[in-house]
Amino acid sequence: MNRAAAPKDTIELRAMAAVAFLVFYINYMVAPLLPALSREFSVTTRLLGWLVAGFSIAYGISTLIYGVLSDRVGRSPVLLMLLVVASITTFMISFAATAQELIALRVLAGVGSGGMVTISLASIGDRYPYVVQGRPMGWIFGAIAAGMGLGSSLGPILNPLIGWRNEFRALACGFALVGVVLWRCWCRSGLLHPRRETHPYRKIASEYLRILDTPRGGRTIVFILCNGIFHGGVFAWLGVLIAHRYHYGDLGIGMALAGYGLPDLLFGGFIGGWADRYGRRYVVPLGFLWAGACAFLLALPVSSWLAAFIITALSIGFEATHPLMSSIATSLDPKHRGQVTGLATFTKFLGMGAGALIFQRLIGRGFSTALIVFAMAEITFGLAAAYGFRRESSAKRASQGRVSLEPRA
C-alpha cells in the first residue's frame, strides 16, 4: 500500500467501524430499557423481550441475503443501500405508539440493518491476509464493544433526559452521515461500480452445505452459535436483573452496565494481535472459559458495585471469541466471502435471539439458576473449543514473519 492510499484506507476502516458501532449501539440500548418501556406501554417485560429476540433473528436471517448480494454486485453498493434503509427504519421506530408497533418496527429495523457488519467484516477479509486479520478485526470489534458498552449504559441514562425516541432519531442521522462519508470516499476511488457475478443462484445452497460439511467450517459455525446463545441470553436480561435485584431505575441500570464493552474497546486490538501472534487455538477457548466464570460469579448474591465489575469483565469473553471466530469464517472460502460471513453472522444473531428466549424461560426458576445453567454451558463450550480449534495456526508459525501487515491492494 502506498502512502497516498493510506488515508483513504484509514477513513474506510474508521467508517466501517462506525457502522459496527451504530448497529450494536442500537441492538444493546434496548435491553436495559425494557423496564422503562414496560412502564410506558403498560405491558410485561416478557412481551417486550421480543424487542431483543425479534431484532436478532430478523437481523440474522437478512444477512444470508445481503452477504450473497455483496458477493454478486460488490460490497460498496450493497453497504450504501443498507445504510439508507437502516436510517429510514431506525427513524420510524421513534414514532411507535403501542408495544406491538414498537416490536414490529424493531423487527423491520433488524431486516433493514442486517448485513452491514457482515459486509464490513468481509471487506477486511478481502483486504488483509488471514494470519494478520486479528488486529483490523480487533478495531472493528473494538467499535462493536464501544457500541455494546455505550448502548447499554447511555441508552437508559439518556432516556430520562432526551427520551428513547430522540435517541433513535439521532442514531438514524448517524447512519445517514456514515453513508455520506463512504459514498464520497468510494466515488473518488471508483468502488461503486457493481460486479457482474453470474454463478447460478442454485449453487448458493450447495455452497452453504459445502462449508458446513468441512470440519473447520462446521465446527466454527457451531461454536459461533453456542457463543451467541450465551452472550445474547445473558446480556438481554441484565437490565431486568439489575432492576429486580438492586431496585435500580434507568440511571442505576445505565451505571451498572457502563463498563460493558470498555475492556474490549481499550484492549480489542491487543487481544486480536495476541491471537495473531500465538494462535486462536489458545485465545478462543480462554474466552469461553472466562465468560462462563463471570456468569457464575454474577449468579452469586454480590453487591451492586461488584456486579458492575463482573459485567465489565464479562465482555472480555466476547472480544476473545467472536472476532477471532469471525476471522476464521472469512477465510473459509475467499470466492464467496460475503456469503460465508453472512452465514456466520446469521448464526450468531440467531443464537443471540434464541439465547434471549431460552434465558427468559429459565428466569422463571430464578436469575441465579438461569445464570448458572448458562455458565455451565459456556464452560463446556470452552473445553470443547480447546479441542476443536487446536489446529488453528499463529501468524508466526504460518509465515515465519513474512506476511505483510498491509491490506491487499
DRENDO-1510 file (C-alpha; in Angstrom, 1 decimal, always signed):
<recs>
REC; n; res; u; v; w
REC; 1; MET; +0.0; +0.0; +0.0 .
REC; 2; ASN; +1.5; +3.4; -0.9 .
REC; 3; ARG; +1.4; +6.4; +1.2 .
REC; 4; ALA; -1.3; +8.2; -0.9 .
REC; 5; ALA; -3.7; +5.3; -0.3 .
REC; 6; ALA; -3.1; +5.2; +3.4 .
REC; 7; PRO; -5.5; +8.0; +4.4 .
REC; 8; LYS; -8.3; +6.6; +2.2 .
REC; 9; ASP; -7.9; +3.1; +3.7 .
REC; 10; THR; -7.9; +4.6; +7.2 .
REC; 11; ILE; -11.1; +6.6; +6.5 .
REC; 12; GLU; -12.8; +3.5; +5.1 .
REC; 13; LEU; -11.8; +1.3; +8.1 .
REC; 14; ARG; -13.0; +4.0; +10.6 .
REC; 15; ALA; -16.3; +4.5; +8.7 .
REC; 16; MET; -16.9; +0.7; +8.8 .
REC; 17; ALA; -16.0; +0.7; +12.5 .
REC; 18; ALA; -18.6; +3.5; +12.9 .
REC; 19; VAL; -21.2; +1.3; +11.1 .
REC; 20; ALA; -20.5; -1.5; +13.5 .
REC; 21; PHE; -20.7; +0.9; +16.5 .
REC; 22; LEU; -24.1; +2.2; +15.4 .
REC; 23; VAL; -25.6; -1.3; +14.7 .
REC; 24; PHE; -24.5; -2.6; +18.1 .
REC; 25; TYR; -25.4; +0.5; +20.0 .
REC; 26; ILE; -29.0; +0.2; +18.7 .
REC; 27; ASN; -29.1; -3.5; +19.5 .
REC; 28; TYR; -27.7; -3.1; +23.0 .
REC; 29; MET; -29.5; +0.0; +24.1 .
REC; 30; VAL; -32.9; -1.7; +24.0 .
REC; 31; ALA; -32.4; -4.5; +26.6 .
REC; 32; PRO; -31.6; -2.1; +29.5 .
REC; 33; LEU; -34.7; +0.0; +28.5 .
REC; 34; LEU; -37.1; -2.9; +28.9 .
REC; 35; PRO; -38.2; -1.9; +32.5 .
REC; 36; ALA; -38.8; +1.7; +31.3 .
REC; 37; LEU; -40.6; +0.6; +28.1 .
REC; 38; SER; -42.7; -1.8; +30.2 .
REC; 39; ARG; -43.9; +1.1; +32.3 .
REC; 40; GLU; -44.5; +3.4; +29.4 .
REC; 41; PHE; -46.6; +0.9; +27.3 .
REC; 42; SER; -48.2; -0.8; +30.3 .
REC; 43; VAL; -47.1; -4.3; +29.2 .
REC; 44; THR; -44.9; -7.0; +30.8 .
REC; 45; THR; -41.2; -7.3; +30.2 .
REC; 46; ARG; -41.8; -10.8; +28.9 .
REC; 47; LEU; -43.7; -9.4; +25.9 .
REC; 48; LEU; -41.1; -6.8; +25.3 .
REC; 49; GLY; -38.4; -9.5; +25.3 .
REC; 50; TRP; -39.3; -9.8; +21.6 .
REC; 51; LEU; -37.7; -6.4; +21.1 .
REC; 52; VAL; -34.3; -8.2; +21.6 .
REC; 53; ALA; -35.1; -11.6; +20.2 .
REC; 54; GLY; -37.1; -10.3; +17.2 .
REC; 55; PHE; -34.4; -7.9; +16.1 .
REC; 56; SER; -31.6; -10.5; +16.5 .
REC; 57; ILE; -33.5; -13.2; +14.5 .
REC; 58; ALA; -34.6; -10.7; +11.7 .
REC; 59; TYR; -31.0; -9.3; +11.5 .
REC; 60; GLY; -29.5; -12.8; +11.3 .
REC; 61; ILE; -31.9; -14.0; +8.6 .
REC; 62; SER; -31.4; -10.9; +6.5 .
REC; 63; THR; -27.6; -11.4; +6.5 .
REC; 64; LEU; -28.0; -14.6; +4.4 .
REC; 65; ILE; -29.4; -12.4; +1.6 .
REC; 66; TYR; -27.1; -9.4; +1.9 .
REC; 67; GLY; -23.9; -11.5; +2.2 .
REC; 68; VAL; -24.7; -13.3; -1.1 .
REC; 69; LEU; -25.7; -10.0; -2.7 .
REC; 70; SER; -22.4; -8.4; -1.8 .
REC; 71; ASP; -20.5; -11.3; -3.5 .
REC; 72; ARG; -22.5; -10.7; -6.7 .
REC; 73; VAL; -22.7; -7.0; -7.0 .
REC; 74; GLY; -20.0; -5.7; -4.7 .
REC; 75; ARG; -19.5; -4.8; -1.1 .
REC; 76; SER; -19.7; -1.0; -1.5 .
REC; 77; PRO; -23.1; -0.7; -3.4 .
REC; 78; VAL; -24.9; -3.0; -1.0 .
REC; 79; LEU; -23.5; -1.4; +2.1 .
REC; 80; LEU; -24.6; +2.1; +1.0 .
REC; 81; MET; -28.0; +0.8; +0.2 .
REC; 82; LEU; -28.3; -0.8; +3.6 .
REC; 83; LEU; -27.2; +2.4; +5.3 .
REC; 84; VAL; -30.0; +4.3; +3.6 .
REC; 85; VAL; -32.6; +1.6; +4.6 .
REC; 86; ALA; -31.2; +1.4; +8.2 .
REC; 87; SER; -31.5; +5.2; +8.6 .
REC; 88; ILE; -35.1; +5.1; +7.5 .
REC; 89; THR; -36.2; +2.1; +9.5 .
REC; 90; THR; -34.4; +3.4; +12.7 .
REC; 91; PHE; -36.1; +6.7; +12.3 .
REC; 92; MET; -39.5; +5.0; +12.0 .
REC; 93; ILE; -39.1; +3.3; +15.4 .
REC; 94; SER; -39.3; +6.6; +17.2 .
REC; 95; PHE; -42.9; +7.0; +16.1 .
REC; 96; ALA; -44.2; +3.7; +17.7 .
REC; 97; ALA; -47.5; +4.3; +19.5 .
REC; 98; THR; -48.0; +0.9; +21.1 .
REC; 99; ALA; -45.9; -2.0; +22.2 .
REC; 100; GLN; -47.0; -4.1; +19.3 .
REC; 101; GLU; -46.0; -1.3; +16.8 .
REC; 102; LEU; -42.6; -1.0; +18.6 .
REC; 103; ILE; -41.9; -4.7; +18.3 .
REC; 104; ALA; -42.9; -4.7; +14.6 .
REC; 105; LEU; -40.8; -1.7; +13.7 .
REC; 106; ARG; -37.9; -3.1; +15.7 .
REC; 107; VAL; -38.1; -6.3; +13.6 .
REC; 108; LEU; -38.3; -4.2; +10.4 .
REC; 109; ALA; -35.1; -2.3; +11.6 .
REC; 110; GLY; -33.4; -5.7; +12.0 .
REC; 111; VAL; -34.1; -6.5; +8.4 .
REC; 112; GLY; -33.0; -3.0; +7.3 .
REC; 113; SER; -29.7; -3.0; +9.2 .
REC; 114; GLY; -28.8; -6.7; +8.7 .
REC; 115; GLY; -25.7; -7.4; +6.7 .
REC; 116; MET; -23.8; -4.1; +7.3 .
REC; 117; VAL; -21.4; -5.5; +9.9 .
REC; 118; THR; -21.2; -8.7; +7.8 .
REC; 119; ILE; -20.1; -6.8; +4.7 .
REC; 120; SER; -17.6; -4.8; +6.7 .
REC; 121; LEU; -16.0; -8.0; +8.1 .
REC; 122; ALA; -16.0; -9.5; +4.6 .
REC; 123; SER; -14.3; -6.3; +3.3 .
REC; 124; ILE; -11.5; -6.8; +5.8 .
REC; 125; GLY; -11.2; -10.4; +4.7 .
REC; 126; ASP; -10.9; -9.2; +1.1 .
REC; 127; ARG; -8.0; -6.8; +2.0 .
REC; 128; TYR; -6.0; -8.4; +4.8 .
REC; 129; PRO; -4.3; -11.9; +4.9 .
REC; 130; TYR; -5.9; -14.3; +7.3 .
REC; 131; VAL; -3.0; -14.6; +9.7 .
REC; 132; VAL; -2.9; -10.9; +10.4 .
REC; 133; GLN; -6.6; -10.1; +10.4 .
REC; 134; GLY; -6.7; -10.2; +14.2 .
REC; 135; ARG; -5.7; -6.5; +14.6 .
REC; 136; PRO; -8.1; -4.9; +12.0 .
REC; 137; MET; -10.8; -7.3; +13.2 .
REC; 138; GLY; -9.9; -6.0; +16.7 .
REC; 139; TRP; -10.6; -2.5; +15.5 .
REC; 140; ILE; -14.0; -3.4; +14.2 .
REC; 141; PHE; -14.9; -5.4; +17.2 .
REC; 142; GLY; -13.5; -2.6; +19.4 .
REC; 143; ALA; -16.1; -0.4; +17.8 .
REC; 144; ILE; -18.7; -3.1; +18.4 .
REC; 145; ALA; -17.6; -3.3; +22.0 .
REC; 146; ALA; -18.0; +0.5; +22.3 .
REC; 147; GLY; -21.5; +0.2; +20.8 .
REC; 148; MET; -22.3; -2.5; +23.2 .
REC; 149; GLY; -21.0; -0.6; +26.2 .
REC; 150; LEU; -22.3; +2.8; +25.4 .
REC; 151; GLY; -25.6; +1.5; +24.1 .
REC; 152; SER; -26.2; -0.5; +27.3 .
REC; 153; SER; -25.2; +2.4; +29.6 .
REC; 154; LEU; -26.2; +5.6; +27.7 .
REC; 155; GLY; -29.4; +4.1; +26.4 .
REC; 156; PRO; -31.1; +4.1; +29.9 .
REC; 157; ILE; -29.2; +7.1; +31.2 .
REC; 158; LEU; -30.3; +9.4; +28.3 .
REC; 159; ASN; -33.9; +8.2; +28.4 .
REC; 160; PRO; -34.9; +10.5; +31.3 .
REC; 161; LEU; -33.0; +13.4; +29.7 .
REC; 162; ILE; -34.0; +13.3; +26.0 .
REC; 163; GLY; -36.2; +10.2; +25.6 .
REC; 164; TRP; -35.6; +7.0; +23.8 .
REC; 165; ARG; -37.4; +8.3; +20.7 .
REC; 166; ASN; -34.9; +11.0; +20.2 .
REC; 167; GLU; -32.1; +8.5; +20.8 .
REC; 168; PHE; -33.4; +6.5; +17.8 .
REC; 169; ARG; -33.7; +9.7; +15.7 .
REC; 170; ALA; -30.1; +10.6; +16.5 .
REC; 171; LEU; -28.9; +7.2; +15.5 .
REC; 172; ALA; -30.8; +7.3; +12.2 .
REC; 173; CYS; -28.9; +10.5; +11.4 .
REC; 174; GLY; -25.7; +8.7; +12.3 .
REC; 175; PHE; -26.3; +6.0; +9.7 .
REC; 176; ALA; -27.0; +8.7; +7.1 .
REC; 177; LEU; -23.8; +10.6; +8.0 .
REC; 178; VAL; -21.6; +7.5; +7.7 .
REC; 179; GLY; -23.3; +6.7; +4.3 .
REC; 180; VAL; -22.3; +10.2; +3.0 .
REC; 181; VAL; -18.7; +9.7; +4.1 .
REC; 182; LEU; -18.4; +6.3; +2.5 .
REC; 183; TRP; -20.2; +7.4; -0.7 .
REC; 184; ARG; -17.8; +10.3; -1.1 .
REC; 185; CYS; -14.8; +8.1; -0.4 .
REC; 186; TRP; -15.9; +5.3; -2.8 .
REC; 187; CYS; -16.9; +7.7; -5.6 .
REC; 188; ARG; -13.4; +9.1; -5.7 .
REC; 189; SER; -11.9; +5.6; -5.8 .
REC; 190; GLY; -14.4; +4.1; -8.3 .
REC; 191; LEU; -15.5; +1.3; -6.0 .
REC; 192; LEU; -19.3; +1.9; -6.6 .
REC; 193; HIS; -19.3; +0.1; -9.9 .
REC; 194; PRO; -21.2; -3.2; -9.4 .
REC; 195; ARG; -19.7; -6.6; -10.1 .
REC; 196; ARG; -21.4; -8.9; -12.5 .
REC; 197; GLU; -21.1; -12.4; -11.0 .
REC; 198; THR; -23.0; -14.9; -13.0 .
REC; 199; HIS; -22.8; -18.1; -10.9 .
REC; 200; PRO; -26.3; -19.6; -10.7 .
REC; 201; TYR; -28.4; -19.0; -7.6 .
REC; 202; ARG; -29.0; -22.7; -7.2 .
REC; 203; LYS; -25.4; -23.0; -6.2 .
REC; 204; ILE; -25.9; -20.8; -3.1 .
REC; 205; ALA; -27.5; -23.6; -1.1 .
REC; 206; SER; -24.8; -26.0; -2.1 .
REC; 207; GLU; -22.1; -23.5; -1.1 .
REC; 208; TYR; -23.6; -23.3; +2.4 .
REC; 209; LEU; -23.7; -27.1; +2.7 .
REC; 210; ARG; -20.2; -27.4; +1.4 .
REC; 211; ILE; -18.9; -25.0; +4.1 .
REC; 212; LEU; -20.8; -26.8; +6.8 .
REC; 213; ASP; -19.6; -30.2; +5.6 .
REC; 214; THR; -16.0; -29.3; +6.1 .
REC; 215; PRO; -14.6; -29.9; +9.6 .
REC; 216; ARG; -13.2; -26.4; +10.0 .
REC; 217; GLY; -16.3; -24.7; +8.7 .
REC; 218; GLY; -18.8; -26.8; +10.5 .
REC; 219; ARG; -17.2; -26.5; +13.9 .
REC; 220; THR; -16.6; -22.8; +13.6 .
REC; 221; ILE; -20.3; -22.2; +12.8 .
REC; 222; VAL; -21.3; -24.4; +15.7 .
REC; 223; PHE; -19.1; -22.5; +18.2 .
REC; 224; ILE; -20.4; -19.2; +16.9 .
REC; 225; LEU; -23.9; -20.4; +17.5 .
REC; 226; CYS; -23.1; -21.5; +21.1 .
REC; 227; ASN; -21.3; -18.3; +21.8 .
REC; 228; GLY; -24.2; -16.2; +20.5 .
REC; 229; ILE; -26.7; -18.2; +22.7 .
REC; 230; PHE; -24.6; -17.5; +25.8 .
REC; 231; HIS; -23.9; -13.8; +25.3 .
REC; 232; GLY; -27.3; -12.9; +23.8 .
REC; 233; GLY; -29.1; -14.7; +26.5 .
REC; 234; VAL; -27.2; -13.2; +29.5 .
REC; 235; PHE; -27.0; -9.7; +28.2 .
REC; 236; ALA; -30.6; -9.4; +27.1 .
REC; 237; TRP; -31.8; -9.7; +30.7 .
REC; 238; LEU; -29.0; -7.9; +32.6 .
REC; 239; GLY; -31.0; -4.7; +32.8 .
REC; 240; VAL; -34.0; -6.6; +34.2 .
REC; 241; LEU; -31.7; -8.5; +36.6 .
REC; 242; ILE; -30.3; -5.2; +37.9 .
REC; 243; ALA; -33.7; -3.6; +38.3 .
REC; 244; HIS; -35.0; -6.7; +40.1 .
REC; 245; ARG; -32.1; -7.4; +42.3 .
REC; 246; TYR; -31.0; -3.9; +43.3 .
REC; 247; HIS; -34.2; -2.0; +42.6 .
REC; 248; TYR; -32.5; +0.5; +40.3 .
REC; 249; GLY; -34.1; +2.8; +37.9 .
REC; 250; ASP; -32.8; +3.9; +34.4 .
REC; 251; LEU; -29.8; +5.8; +35.8 .
REC; 252; GLY; -28.8; +2.9; +38.1 .
REC; 253; ILE; -29.1; +0.4; +35.3 .
REC; 254; GLY; -27.0; +2.5; +33.0 .
REC; 255; MET; -24.3; +3.0; +35.5 .
REC; 256; ALA; -24.2; -0.7; +36.4 .
REC; 257; LEU; -23.8; -1.6; +32.7 .
REC; 258; ALA; -21.4; +1.3; +31.9 .
REC; 259; GLY; -18.3; -0.9; +31.9 .
REC; 260; TYR; -19.7; -3.5; +29.5 .
REC; 261; GLY; -17.5; -3.4; +26.4 .
REC; 262; LEU; -15.0; -0.9; +27.8 .
REC; 263; PRO; -12.2; -3.5; +28.1 .
REC; 264; ASP; -12.8; -4.6; +24.5 .
REC; 265; LEU; -12.6; -1.0; +23.3 .
REC; 266; LEU; -9.3; -0.5; +25.1 .
REC; 267; PHE; -7.7; -3.9; +24.5 .
REC; 268; GLY; -9.5; -5.3; +21.5 .
REC; 269; GLY; -6.6; -4.6; +19.2 .
REC; 270; PHE; -4.2; -6.2; +21.7 .
REC; 271; ILE; -6.3; -9.3; +22.1 .
REC; 272; GLY; -6.5; -9.6; +18.3 .
REC; 273; GLY; -2.8; -9.1; +17.9 .
REC; 274; TRP; -2.1; -11.7; +20.6 .
REC; 275; ALA; -4.3; -14.2; +18.7 .
REC; 276; ASP; -2.3; -13.4; +15.5 .
REC; 277; ARG; +1.0; -14.0; +17.3 .
REC; 278; TYR; +0.2; -17.0; +19.4 .
REC; 279; GLY; -2.8; -18.6; +17.7 .
REC; 280; ARG; -6.6; -18.6; +18.0 .
REC; 281; ARG; -6.3; -22.1; +19.4 .
REC; 282; TYR; -5.4; -20.6; +22.8 .
REC; 283; VAL; -7.3; -17.3; +22.9 .
REC; 284; VAL; -10.8; -18.6; +21.8 .
REC; 285; PRO; -11.1; -21.4; +24.4 .
REC; 286; LEU; -9.9; -19.0; +27.1 .
REC; 287; GLY; -12.6; -16.5; +26.1 .
REC; 288; PHE; -15.3; -19.1; +26.5 .
REC; 289; LEU; -14.0; -20.1; +29.9 .
REC; 290; TRP; -13.6; -16.5; +31.1 .
REC; 291; ALA; -17.2; -15.7; +30.1 .
REC; 292; GLY; -18.6; -18.8; +31.8 .
REC; 293; ALA; -16.7; -17.9; +35.0 .
REC; 294; CYS; -18.1; -14.4; +35.0 .
REC; 295; ALA; -21.6; -15.7; +34.7 .
REC; 296; PHE; -21.0; -18.0; +37.7 .
REC; 297; LEU; -19.8; -15.0; +39.8 .
REC; 298; LEU; -22.8; -12.9; +38.7 .
REC; 299; ALA; -25.2; -15.7; +39.9 .
REC; 300; LEU; -23.9; -15.1; +43.5 .
REC; 301; PRO; -25.6; -12.6; +45.8 .
REC; 302; VAL; -22.9; -9.9; +45.2 .
REC; 303; SER; -23.0; -6.2; +45.9 .
REC; 304; SER; -24.1; -3.9; +43.1 .
REC; 305; TRP; -20.6; -2.5; +42.6 .
REC; 306; LEU; -19.1; -5.9; +42.4 .
REC; 307; ALA; -21.8; -7.0; +39.9 .
REC; 308; ALA; -20.9; -4.0; +37.8 .
REC; 309; PHE; -17.2; -5.1; +37.8 .
REC; 310; ILE; -18.2; -8.6; +36.8 .
REC; 311; ILE; -20.4; -7.3; +34.0 .
REC; 312; THR; -17.4; -5.3; +32.7 .
REC; 313; ALA; -15.2; -8.4; +32.8 .
REC; 314; LEU; -17.9; -10.5; +31.1 .
REC; 315; SER; -17.5; -8.5; +27.8 .
REC; 316; ILE; -13.8; -9.6; +27.6 .
REC; 317; GLY; -15.1; -13.1; +26.9 .
REC; 318; PHE; -17.0; -11.8; +23.8 .
REC; 319; GLU; -13.9; -10.0; +22.5 .
REC; 320; ALA; -11.7; -13.1; +22.9 .
REC; 321; THR; -14.1; -15.3; +21.0 .
REC; 322; HIS; -16.4; -13.8; +18.4 .
REC; 323; PRO; -13.9; -11.6; +16.5 .
REC; 324; LEU; -11.5; -14.4; +16.1 .
REC; 325; MET; -14.1; -17.0; +15.0 .
REC; 326; SER; -15.4; -14.4; +12.5 .
REC; 327; SER; -11.9; -14.1; +11.2 .
REC; 328; ILE; -11.8; -17.9; +10.7 .
REC; 329; ALA; -15.1; -17.6; +8.9 .
REC; 330; THR; -13.8; -15.0; +6.4 .
REC; 331; SER; -11.0; -17.4; +5.4 .
REC; 332; LEU; -13.2; -20.4; +4.7 .
REC; 333; ASP; -13.9; -19.6; +1.1 .
REC; 334; PRO; -12.4; -16.3; -0.3 .
REC; 335; LYS; -14.5; -16.6; -3.5 .
REC; 336; HIS; -17.8; -16.5; -1.5 .
REC; 337; ARG; -16.5; -14.5; +1.5 .
REC; 338; GLY; -19.7; -12.4; +1.8 .
REC; 339; GLN; -21.9; -15.4; +1.7 .
REC; 340; VAL; -19.9; -17.3; +4.3 .
REC; 341; THR; -19.5; -14.3; +6.6 .
REC; 342; GLY; -23.3; -13.8; +6.2 .
REC; 343; LEU; -23.8; -17.3; +7.4 .
REC; 344; ALA; -21.6; -16.7; +10.4 .
REC; 345; THR; -23.4; -13.5; +11.3 .
REC; 346; PHE; -26.8; -15.2; +10.8 .
REC; 347; THR; -25.7; -18.0; +13.1 .
REC; 348; LYS; -24.5; -15.5; +15.7 .
REC; 349; PHE; -27.7; -13.4; +15.7 .
REC; 350; LEU; -29.9; -16.5; +15.6 .
REC; 351; GLY; -28.0; -17.7; +18.6 .
REC; 352; MET; -28.5; -14.4; +20.4 .
REC; 353; GLY; -32.2; -14.3; +19.7 .
REC; 354; ALA; -32.6; -18.0; +20.8 .
REC; 355; GLY; -30.4; -17.3; +23.9 .
REC; 356; ALA; -32.7; -14.4; +24.9 .
REC; 357; LEU; -35.7; -16.6; +24.7 .
REC; 358; ILE; -34.1; -19.6; +26.5 .
REC; 359; PHE; -32.8; -17.3; +29.3 .
REC; 360; GLN; -36.3; -15.8; +29.6 .
REC; 361; ARG; -37.7; -19.3; +30.2 .
REC; 362; LEU; -35.1; -20.1; +32.8 .
REC; 363; ILE; -35.8; -16.8; +34.7 .
REC; 364; GLY; -39.0; -18.5; +36.0 .
REC; 365; ARG; -36.7; -20.6; +38.1 .
REC; 366; GLY; -34.7; -17.6; +39.3 .
REC; 367; PHE; -32.0; -15.4; +37.8 .
REC; 368; SER; -29.3; -17.3; +39.7 .
REC; 369; THR; -30.4; -20.6; +38.3 .
REC; 370; ALA; -30.5; -19.2; +34.7 .
REC; 371; LEU; -27.0; -17.7; +35.1 .
REC; 372; ILE; -25.6; -21.0; +36.5 .
REC; 373; VAL; -27.1; -23.0; +33.6 .
REC; 374; PHE; -25.7; -20.6; +31.0 .
REC; 375; ALA; -22.3; -20.6; +32.8 .
REC; 376; MET; -22.0; -24.4; +32.8 .
REC; 377; ALA; -22.9; -24.5; +29.2 .
REC; 378; GLU; -20.3; -21.8; +28.3 .
REC; 379; ILE; -17.5; -23.6; +30.2 .
REC; 380; THR; -18.4; -26.8; +28.4 .
REC; 381; PHE; -18.2; -25.0; +25.1 .
REC; 382; GLY; -14.8; -23.7; +26.1 .
REC; 383; LEU; -13.4; -27.1; +26.9 .
REC; 384; ALA; -14.8; -28.4; +23.6 .
REC; 385; ALA; -13.2; -25.4; +21.8 .
REC; 386; ALA; -9.8; -26.2; +23.2 .
REC; 387; TYR; -10.0; -29.4; +21.2 .
REC; 388; GLY; -11.9; -28.1; +18.2 .
REC; 389; PHE; -9.5; -25.2; +17.5 .
REC; 390; ARG; -6.3; -27.0; +18.3 .
REC; 391; ARG; -5.1; -26.8; +14.7 .
REC; 392; GLU; -5.5; -23.0; +14.2 .
REC; 393; SER; -2.0; -21.7; +13.5 .
REC; 394; SER; -0.5; -18.4; +14.6 .
REC; 395; ALA; +1.0; -15.8; +12.2 .
REC; 396; LYS; +4.4; -16.8; +13.4 .
REC; 397; ARG; +4.0; -20.4; +12.5 .
REC; 398; ALA; +2.2; -19.8; +9.3 .
REC; 399; SER; +4.6; -17.3; +7.7 .
REC; 400; GLN; +7.8; -17.1; +9.9 .
REC; 401; GLY; +7.3; -13.4; +9.9 .
REC; 402; ARG; +7.0; -13.0; +6.1 .
REC; 403; VAL; +3.3; -12.0; +5.9 .
REC; 404; SER; +2.7; -8.3; +5.2 .
REC; 405; LEU; +0.7; -6.3; +7.7 .
REC; 406; GLU; -0.6; -4.0; +4.9 .
REC; 407; PRO; -4.0; -4.5; +3.4 .
REC; 408; ARG; -4.2; -6.1; +0.0 .
REC; 409; ALA; -4.5; -3.7; -2.9 .
</recs>
